[in-house]
Amino acid sequence: MALYDAVADLDLVVDDWELSLRERDTSSGFVRTTTVFELRGDGAVGRGEDVTYEESHHHALVEDEPDFELAGEYAFDEFSQAVGNLDLFPAGAPDRDVFRNYRRWGVESAALDLALRQADLSLADALDESYDPVRFVASTRLGDPPTLDRIDALREVDADMEFKLDPTPDWTPEIIEELAETDAVRILDLKGQYEGTEVDVAADPELYERLIDAFDETVIEDPDLTDETRPIVDDAADRVSWDAPIHGIEDVEALPWEPDWLNIKPSRFGSVRSLFETIEYAAERDVELYGGGQFELGVGRQHIQLLASLFYPDGPNDVAPRAYNDPELGDDLPTSPLAPPDDALGLSWREDV
């Protein structure tokens, strides 16, 4: 049975719903804002998180008090189609089209959580699967100017910590050499597939070559393929991964070559159908998957951990507990792998991480 077929016909009753804001400082130097959608029906509650990046879009949504037509009785697939036809940005078009997917995922994940709870099921139950311990990596930046201070602090907490890092042109040869010697960097995210965002990193052939040579087994994520960088990246094609361009199967098929690796961020897909179909598509082609995070502040973090637990538990998952994104590190950070709960229901996984 296809993954989506296992949940498409779940009965769903929505009586009412509400929104709430979340805000938190991050280790990347900005205040993260998200919106939690809470759907209620038949004595149960389902929650999902909109991870749109612009703070103003969240405040506009809550302050506008939108009258989305969500109440009713559905099969889950009927609800998904109805949400797909709604304008979830009634206060004005978002700055980036992908934010529409982020918000739709917030609503759909809340609805799937609710439908599963109303059926007294976890997602694993519905799919006839089980949850496995989740390996995770710590995603962090090295500061300006770059230093290994944050890396050292994290490795004091856990000497076996693994990392996903975002290289920048100001990484010196010494920084690269020291990082490579740790043998702990699992992913280098080149941020070459973003346009018009604060995290864009312009293609730098010298940096690409230095990184690919120094980290000869590390996954290279989202390179920008230019005339100068393409020959360099081609030499590492079997460990190149894609993230920002991927919103569904069509995007995977449009890549420059059939990928060996993909980063799965559920919010990018918008709908549960697109997410599940892409995961199946990748599995059929032996594409290695790993989960990605977007500074989720609430249930969204649980959801990316849960999906990793089901579909790619052994990948270099960027789904570390929320505390890893705090400006100051605590002494009691959970370590990898994360054990699954014994009593999961709906899309819940572990509230403490």
C-alpha positions as CSV (number, residue, x, y, z in Angstrom):
1,M,0.0,0.0,0.0
2,A,1.3,3.5,-0.9
3,L,2.1,5.6,2.2
4,Y,-0.5,8.2,1.4
5,D,-3.2,5.6,0.9
6,A,-2.8,4.6,4.5
7,V,-3.9,8.0,5.8
8,A,-6.0,9.4,2.9
9,D,-9.3,7.9,4.1
10,L,-8.9,8.6,7.8
11,D,-12.0,10.2,9.2
12,L,-11.5,13.7,10.4
13,V,-13.8,15.9,12.4
14,V,-12.9,19.6,12.9
15,D,-15.1,21.5,15.3
16,D,-13.0,24.6,15.8
17,W,-9.4,25.9,15.6
18,E,-7.1,28.6,16.9
19,L,-3.6,30.1,16.4
20,S,-0.8,30.9,18.8
21,L,2.6,32.5,18.3
22,R,6.0,31.2,19.4
23,E,9.1,33.2,19.7
24,R,12.7,32.3,20.7
25,D,16.2,33.6,20.4
26,T,18.5,31.4,18.3
27,S,22.2,30.6,18.1
28,S,22.2,32.1,14.6
29,G,21.6,35.6,15.9
30,F,18.0,36.1,15.1
31,V,14.6,35.8,16.9
32,R,12.6,32.9,15.4
33,T,8.8,33.3,15.2
34,T,6.4,30.6,14.2
35,T,2.7,30.0,14.4
36,V,1.0,26.9,15.8
37,F,-2.3,25.7,14.3
38,E,-4.4,23.9,16.8
39,L,-7.4,22.0,15.4
40,R,-10.1,20.5,17.7
41,G,-12.8,17.9,17.1
42,D,-14.5,15.0,18.7
43,G,-12.7,15.5,22.0
44,A,-9.2,15.5,20.5
45,V,-6.6,18.2,19.6
46,G,-4.2,18.2,16.7
47,R,-1.3,20.6,16.3
48,G,1.0,21.7,13.5
49,E,3.6,24.5,13.1
50,D,3.9,27.1,10.3
51,V,7.7,27.8,9.9
52,T,7.4,30.7,7.5
53,Y,10.6,32.8,8.1
54,E,9.2,36.3,8.0
55,E,8.2,37.4,11.4
56,S,5.7,40.0,10.0
57,H,3.7,37.2,8.2
58,H,3.1,35.5,11.5
59,H,1.9,38.6,13.3
60,A,-0.3,39.6,10.3
61,L,-1.9,36.2,10.4
62,V,-2.8,36.2,14.1
63,E,-3.8,39.9,14.2
64,D,-6.0,39.5,11.1
65,E,-8.1,36.8,12.9
66,P,-8.7,34.9,9.6
67,D,-11.9,33.0,9.1
68,F,-10.6,30.0,7.3
69,E,-13.3,27.5,6.5
70,L,-11.8,24.5,8.3
71,A,-14.7,23.1,10.4
72,G,-16.5,20.1,9.1
73,E,-16.4,16.3,8.7
74,Y,-14.0,14.9,6.1
75,A,-11.8,12.1,5.0
76,F,-8.3,13.4,5.5
77,D,-7.7,13.6,1.7
78,E,-10.8,15.8,1.3
79,F,-9.5,18.1,4.0
80,S,-6.1,18.3,2.3
81,Q,-7.7,19.2,-1.0
82,A,-9.9,21.9,0.7
83,V,-6.8,23.4,2.3
84,G,-5.0,23.4,-1.0
85,N,-7.8,25.7,-2.4
86,L,-7.6,28.2,0.5
87,D,-5.6,31.4,0.5
88,L,-3.7,31.0,3.8
89,F,-2.2,34.5,3.5
90,P,-5.3,36.7,3.6
91,A,-3.4,39.7,4.9
92,G,-1.3,39.8,1.7
93,A,0.9,37.7,-0.5
94,P,4.0,36.2,1.2
95,D,7.5,37.5,0.4
96,R,8.4,34.0,-1.1
97,D,6.0,31.6,-2.7
98,V,7.5,28.6,-0.7
99,F,6.0,30.2,2.4
100,R,2.6,29.0,1.1
101,N,3.9,25.5,1.4
102,Y,5.2,26.1,4.9
103,R,1.8,27.4,6.1
104,R,-0.1,24.6,4.3
105,W,2.1,22.1,6.1
106,G,1.3,23.7,9.4
107,V,-2.4,23.2,8.8
108,E,-2.2,19.7,7.2
109,S,0.1,18.3,9.9
110,A,-2.3,19.6,12.5
111,A,-5.2,17.8,10.7
112,L,-3.2,14.6,10.3
113,D,-2.3,14.7,14.0
114,L,-6.0,15.2,14.8
115,A,-7.3,12.5,12.5
116,L,-4.8,9.9,13.9
117,R,-5.7,10.8,17.5
118,Q,-9.4,10.5,16.7
119,A,-8.7,7.0,15.4
120,D,-6.5,6.3,18.4
121,L,-3.5,5.7,16.2
122,S,0.1,6.9,15.9
123,L,1.4,7.5,12.4
124,A,3.5,4.4,12.8
125,D,0.4,2.4,13.6
126,A,-1.4,3.8,10.5
127,L,1.6,2.8,8.3
128,D,2.1,-0.6,10.0
129,E,5.6,0.5,10.9
130,S,7.6,1.2,14.1
131,Y,9.7,4.1,15.4
132,D,13.4,3.6,15.6
133,P,16.1,5.6,17.5
134,V,17.1,8.8,15.5
135,R,20.6,9.7,14.8
136,F,21.1,13.5,14.6
137,V,23.7,16.0,13.9
138,A,24.2,19.5,15.3
139,S,23.7,22.3,12.9
140,T,25.6,25.5,13.7
141,R,27.4,28.5,12.3
142,L,31.0,29.4,13.1
143,G,30.5,33.1,13.8
144,D,31.9,36.2,12.3
145,P,34.9,35.9,12.1
146,P,34.6,32.1,12.1
147,T,36.1,30.2,15.0
148,L,35.7,26.7,16.4
149,D,34.4,27.9,19.7
150,R,30.8,26.6,19.2
151,I,32.2,23.3,17.9
152,D,34.4,22.9,20.9
153,A,31.6,23.8,23.3
154,L,29.3,21.2,21.7
155,R,32.0,18.5,21.8
156,E,32.6,19.2,25.5
157,V,28.9,18.1,26.0
158,D,29.3,15.1,23.7
159,A,32.7,14.1,22.4
160,D,31.0,12.0,19.6
161,M,28.9,14.9,18.3
162,E,28.5,15.1,14.5
163,F,27.8,18.3,12.6
164,K,26.1,20.0,9.7
165,L,27.9,23.2,8.9
166,D,27.3,26.2,6.5
167,P,30.7,27.1,4.9
168,T,31.3,30.7,4.0
169,P,34.1,32.4,1.9
170,D,35.7,33.6,5.1
171,W,36.5,30.1,6.3
172,T,40.3,30.1,6.3
173,P,42.4,27.1,5.2
174,E,43.3,26.6,8.9
175,I,39.6,26.4,9.9
176,I,39.0,23.9,7.2
177,E,42.0,21.8,8.1
178,E,41.1,21.8,11.8
179,L,37.4,20.8,11.1
180,A,38.5,18.1,8.7
181,E,40.8,16.6,11.4
182,T,37.8,16.2,13.7
183,D,36.2,13.7,11.3
184,A,32.9,14.8,12.7
185,V,31.4,16.9,9.8
186,R,28.7,14.9,8.1
187,I,27.2,17.6,5.9
188,L,28.5,20.9,4.4
189,D,25.6,23.1,3.3
190,L,26.9,25.4,0.6
191,K,23.6,27.4,0.5
192,G,24.0,27.8,-3.3
193,Q,20.4,27.2,-4.2
194,Y,18.9,30.2,-2.3
195,E,18.1,33.5,-4.0
196,G,17.2,36.7,-2.3
197,T,17.5,35.4,1.3
198,E,19.8,36.3,4.1
199,V,21.6,33.0,3.9
200,D,22.6,33.1,0.2
201,V,26.2,32.2,-0.4
202,A,27.7,33.0,-3.8
203,A,29.5,30.2,-5.6
204,D,33.2,30.3,-4.9
205,P,35.2,27.8,-7.0
206,E,38.2,28.0,-4.8
207,L,36.2,27.3,-1.6
208,Y,34.2,24.5,-3.3
209,E,37.5,22.8,-4.3
210,R,39.1,23.2,-0.9
211,L,36.0,21.8,0.9
212,I,35.5,18.9,-1.5
213,D,39.2,17.9,-1.2
214,A,39.4,18.3,2.6
215,F,36.1,16.6,3.4
216,D,36.3,13.6,1.1
217,E,33.4,11.6,2.6
218,T,31.2,14.5,3.7
219,V,27.8,15.1,2.0
220,I,27.9,18.3,0.0
221,E,24.5,20.1,0.0
222,D,23.0,22.6,-2.4
223,P,26.0,23.6,-4.5
224,D,25.5,26.3,-7.1
225,L,26.4,24.8,-10.4
226,T,28.2,27.4,-12.5
227,D,30.6,27.0,-15.4
228,E,33.4,27.3,-12.8
229,T,32.0,25.1,-10.1
230,R,30.3,22.3,-12.1
231,P,33.6,20.4,-13.0
232,I,34.6,20.6,-9.3
233,V,31.2,19.3,-8.0
234,D,31.0,16.6,-10.7
235,D,33.9,14.9,-9.0
236,A,31.8,14.5,-5.9
237,A,28.4,13.9,-7.6
238,D,27.7,10.7,-5.6
239,R,27.7,12.7,-2.3
240,V,25.9,15.8,-3.5
241,S,22.6,16.4,-1.8
242,W,19.7,18.8,-2.5
243,D,17.5,20.7,-0.2
244,A,16.1,24.1,-1.1
245,P,14.9,23.2,-4.6
246,I,12.9,20.1,-3.5
247,H,9.2,20.5,-3.0
248,G,8.0,17.3,-4.7
249,I,8.8,14.6,-7.2
250,E,8.9,17.0,-10.2
251,D,11.7,18.9,-8.5
252,V,13.7,15.7,-7.9
253,E,13.3,14.7,-11.6
254,A,14.4,18.2,-12.7
255,L,17.8,18.0,-10.9
256,P,21.0,18.0,-13.0
257,W,21.5,14.3,-12.4
258,E,19.6,11.6,-10.5
259,P,20.5,12.3,-6.9
260,D,22.1,9.9,-4.4
261,W,21.1,12.1,-1.5
262,L,18.1,14.3,-0.5
263,N,17.4,16.5,2.5
264,I,13.7,16.1,3.5
265,K,12.1,19.1,5.1
266,P,8.4,18.3,5.3
267,S,7.2,22.0,5.3
268,R,8.8,22.5,1.8
269,F,6.4,19.9,0.4
270,G,3.2,21.6,1.7
271,S,1.0,18.6,1.5
272,V,1.2,15.2,3.2
273,R,0.6,13.6,-0.2
274,S,3.6,15.3,-1.8
275,L,5.9,14.5,1.1
276,F,4.9,10.8,1.2
277,E,5.1,10.3,-2.5
278,T,8.6,11.8,-2.7
279,I,9.8,9.7,0.2
280,E,8.5,6.6,-1.7
281,Y,10.0,7.8,-4.9
282,A,13.4,8.1,-3.3
283,A,13.2,4.7,-1.6
284,E,12.4,3.0,-4.9
285,R,15.6,4.5,-6.3
286,D,17.8,3.9,-3.3
287,V,18.3,7.6,-2.7
288,E,19.7,8.3,0.8
289,L,17.5,10.6,2.8
290,Y,18.0,12.6,6.0
291,G,15.8,15.1,7.8
292,G,16.2,18.8,7.9
293,G,15.1,21.4,10.5
294,Q,14.0,25.0,10.2
295,F,14.3,26.3,13.8
296,E,10.9,24.9,14.8
297,L,9.9,26.0,18.2
298,G,6.9,23.7,19.0
299,V,5.4,20.5,17.6
300,G,7.1,21.0,14.3
301,R,10.3,19.8,15.9
302,Q,8.6,16.7,17.1
303,H,7.2,16.1,13.6
304,I,10.6,16.2,11.8
305,Q,12.1,13.8,14.5
306,L,9.1,11.5,14.1
307,L,9.5,11.4,10.3
308,A,13.2,10.7,10.6
309,S,12.4,7.9,13.0
310,L,10.1,6.3,10.6
311,F,11.8,6.7,7.3
312,Y,15.6,7.6,7.7
313,P,16.6,7.0,11.3
314,D,20.3,6.3,10.5
315,G,20.8,9.4,8.3
316,P,22.8,12.5,9.3
317,N,19.5,14.1,10.4
318,D,19.5,17.8,11.1
319,V,16.7,17.3,13.7
320,A,18.6,17.9,16.9
321,P,16.6,18.9,20.0
322,R,15.5,22.5,20.2
323,A,18.1,23.3,22.9
324,Y,20.8,23.0,20.3
325,N,19.6,26.1,18.7
326,D,19.7,28.2,21.8
327,P,22.4,31.0,22.0
328,E,23.8,29.5,25.2
329,L,24.3,25.8,25.5
330,G,23.1,23.9,28.6
331,D,25.0,21.1,30.3
332,D,22.3,18.5,29.9
333,L,21.8,18.4,26.1
334,P,20.2,15.1,24.9
335,T,22.7,13.1,22.9
336,S,22.4,11.1,19.7
337,P,20.5,8.9,19.0
338,L,17.1,10.0,20.4
339,A,15.1,7.1,21.7
340,P,11.4,7.0,20.6
341,P,8.6,7.2,23.0
342,D,6.7,4.2,24.3
343,D,3.2,5.8,24.0
344,A,3.2,7.9,20.8
345,L,-0.2,9.0,19.5
346,G,-1.0,11.0,16.4
347,L,2.1,12.9,15.3
348,S,3.5,13.3,18.8
349,W,7.0,12.0,19.4
350,R,8.9,13.3,22.4
351,E,7.8,16.6,24.0
352,D,11.1,17.0,25.9
353,V,13.2,17.4,22.7
